[in-house]
Structures are given as C-alpha cells and as structure tokens.
Amino acid sequence: MAPATPKGKAADKFKELAERYTNGAVRVEVYPNSQLYKDREEMEALQLGAVQMLAPSLSKFGPMGVRDFEVFDLPYIFPNKATLYRVMDGDIGARLFAKLEAKGIKGLAFWDNGFKQMSANRPLKSVEDFKGLKMRIQSSKVLDAQMRALGANPQVMAFSEVYTGLQQGVVDGTENPMSNLYTQKMHEVQKHLTLSDHGYLGYAVIVNKAFWDGLKPDIRAQLEKAMKEATAYERKIAQEENDDALAKVKAAGTTEIYILPNEGRRVWQKALLPVHEQFADVVGKDTIQAIYRTAAAVEKEEKAAAAPVKKPATKKN
C-alpha cells in the first residue's frame, strides 16, 4: 500500500510509538508499495524471518492454508462497522488469530480499510451489467465465487499491477475501498464507480512468532502498547480517508459515480447470498452463524438506543 493510505499512516504511527516507548531500543523500518515482496512472497518471507512484521489483507491467509479468514471476503456479511469491530475484537477474532500459530505466526491486531466499491469502464447498476467483465480480484476463492455469481470473469492480479492492467485493458474493472482506488489513481482509468459497500477489505497485523516470543517481556509490552494505540488511530482515520478519497474522485470528474439504492442492494445481496452457503464448510459454519448473531445483536442495540424514551404516566388526582 501507499504511505498516504490508512494502513501506510498507521505503520508510520506504530514506528513512531514503538521507538518512543522503547526509548530507541527498537527500530522499525517501513516498506510501502510492495518494495520488498510481491503479494505471494511476503508470507513466506515472514515465516522465514526475512521480515518480522506484515499487515497483509485478510484474503492472503487462504492461499497459505488458513481459509477461515476468508469469512471476511463473504459479500454483504458485515452490515456495518459496529458489527465488524465486535467480530474482530471479540472471540471470533481471537479464534482466527489462534489458527495462525501453527504456521509460526502471531496475530497482533486487525486494521481497517473500509467497505469495497465496484468500478469498471461501463456502468454497474444491475447484476446483469457484470456479465462477461474481467474483474481483478485478490487471490481468494471466495472473491472468485463472488464475481462468478455476478456473471463476471475473475482475474487474480497483484495489487501493484492493477493500474497498468486497467489502463491496458487486461482487466475491465475491480473492487476497492475508496482510499485504495484514489491513492493508486485507478479513477483515472475507470469511467464508472458504483458505491455498493458489498464487501470488506481489512488487514491483520502479524509478526513472526519465534521473533516475538524471543523479545524481552518489557520490550514486548511496550510494542503491544504501541500497536494498540496505532490500531485505534488507524480505525479512526480509515473512514475519514475513504470519505476524503470519494470527494477527490468526484472533484476529478473522470469517473461517473452511482450510489446503489436500497432496492438495488437487496437484488445484489440475493445474487450473492449463495456464496455464503457455498463456503460455509470452508470458512466454518459456526463462524458464519456467530457473525450473523453478532450483527443481529448490534442491530437490536442500535434500535433500542434510537427508540424514544417513554415517560411514565402520571396519575391524576
């Protein structure tokens, strides 16, 4: 990712805090924009200890055999950020991180990059509009199935190659949160954008477990403190950055923006819901059901909070 994205800024924030809290005993080097490794190389580099920390997108864990993380790729599974954060910071997130330890990896935090929007060089207003389009995706079986459910042809492509791929017509469109789309200048080579919030893109901050376990406890405690604060900062700016990116894409005037209405959203959801069923055995039926229950609980709490307070009836003398 570029330094100007929420993830890039959070990485720099972690560097600042880690070095300050350890009084310089720890030095953090940040390498943005795939400077060290491409998508398929970075996990192996972490496991080998060539790098100590990564913040890969959640889709990257499927290809390494931990397919439970692909639950985050399921379309329309998170109705809002409140549900998302409760999943990440609760038992579900802890259970997912525990599955990484057998791979020599320890999970430290979940970082946010927002809900994804669809873009292409033709309008994407209905499900039928996707038919035959070559849509770039990350390497995820779930995202592959998502695009096929819409009638598109999914194409796996490294993130660093997407702009050129769109420019040259190797792919017709893609999906991204607004901050990604804008900072990678994809709006310059995409004529149409649909605000669909159909999927989610987030990251897991992970560390080589042997390296982490080998740190002195006091150093590790300060790094955990720095990570906690960097995570709070990252989540705060993520929505702000996406809102700002949307405003800049509008101002650029290169891309026609379509807001998917509620009725259209229901049609898209109906077309994509079978993907949940298709991957239930892969990502875990229990995990999917737990997310459904979390979403229902959040909705119930929000309705209760919004309900007017009834004043007790007063007795007349």
URCOR-V706650 format. One record per residue. N is the residue number from 1. SS is DSSP state (H for helix, E for strand, C for the rest). Layout:
BEGIN
n & ss
N & SS
N & SS
END
This chain:
BEGIN
n & ss
1 & C
2 & C
3 & C
4 & C
5 & C
6 & H
7 & H
8 & H
9 & H
10 & H
11 & H
12 & H
13 & H
14 & H
15 & H
16 & H
17 & H
18 & H
19 & H
20 & H
21 & H
22 & C
23 & C
24 & C
25 & C
26 & C
27 & C
28 & C
29 & C
30 & C
31 & C
32 & C
33 & C
34 & C
35 & C
36 & C
37 & C
38 & C
39 & C
40 & C
41 & C
42 & H
43 & H
44 & H
45 & H
46 & H
47 & H
48 & H
49 & C
50 & C
51 & C
52 & C
53 & E
54 & E
55 & E
56 & E
57 & E
58 & H
59 & H
60 & H
61 & H
62 & C
63 & C
64 & C
65 & C
66 & C
67 & H
68 & H
69 & H
70 & H
71 & H
72 & H
73 & H
74 & C
75 & C
76 & C
77 & C
78 & C
79 & C
80 & C
81 & H
82 & H
83 & H
84 & H
85 & H
86 & H
87 & H
88 & H
89 & H
90 & C
91 & H
92 & H
93 & H
94 & H
95 & H
96 & H
97 & H
98 & H
99 & C
100 & C
101 & H
102 & H
103 & H
104 & C
105 & E
106 & E
107 & E
108 & E
109 & E
110 & E
111 & E
112 & E
113 & E
114 & E
115 & E
116 & E
117 & E
118 & E
119 & E
120 & E
121 & C
122 & C
123 & C
124 & C
125 & C
126 & C
127 & H
128 & H
129 & H
130 & H
131 & C
132 & C
133 & C
134 & E
135 & E
136 & E
137 & E
138 & C
139 & C
140 & C
141 & H
142 & H
143 & H
144 & H
145 & H
146 & H
147 & H
148 & H
149 & H
150 & C
151 & C
152 & C
153 & E
154 & E
155 & E
156 & E
157 & C
158 & C
159 & H
160 & H
161 & H
162 & H
163 & H
164 & H
165 & H
166 & H
167 & H
168 & C
169 & C
170 & C
171 & C
172 & C
173 & E
174 & E
175 & E
176 & E
177 & C
178 & H
179 & H
180 & H
181 & H
182 & H
183 & H
184 & C
185 & C
186 & H
187 & H
188 & H
189 & H
190 & C
191 & C
192 & E
193 & E
194 & E
195 & E
196 & E
197 & E
198 & E
199 & E
200 & E
201 & E
202 & E
203 & E
204 & E
205 & E
206 & E
207 & E
208 & E
209 & H
210 & H
211 & H
212 & H
213 & H
214 & C
215 & C
216 & C
217 & H
218 & H
219 & H
220 & H
221 & H
222 & H
223 & H
224 & H
225 & H
226 & H
227 & H
228 & H
229 & H
230 & H
231 & H
232 & H
233 & H
234 & H
235 & H
236 & H
237 & H
238 & H
239 & H
240 & H
241 & H
242 & H
243 & H
244 & H
245 & H
246 & H
247 & H
248 & H
249 & H
250 & H
251 & H
252 & H
253 & C
254 & C
255 & C
256 & E
257 & E
258 & E
259 & E
260 & C
261 & C
262 & H
263 & H
264 & H
265 & H
266 & H
267 & H
268 & H
269 & H
270 & H
271 & H
272 & H
273 & H
274 & H
275 & H
276 & H
277 & H
278 & H
279 & C
280 & H
281 & H
282 & H
283 & H
284 & C
285 & H
286 & H
287 & H
288 & H
289 & H
290 & H
291 & H
292 & H
293 & H
294 & H
295 & H
296 & H
297 & H
298 & H
299 & H
300 & H
301 & H
302 & H
303 & H
304 & H
305 & H
306 & H
307 & C
308 & C
309 & C
310 & C
311 & C
312 & C
313 & C
314 & C
315 & C
316 & C
317 & C
END
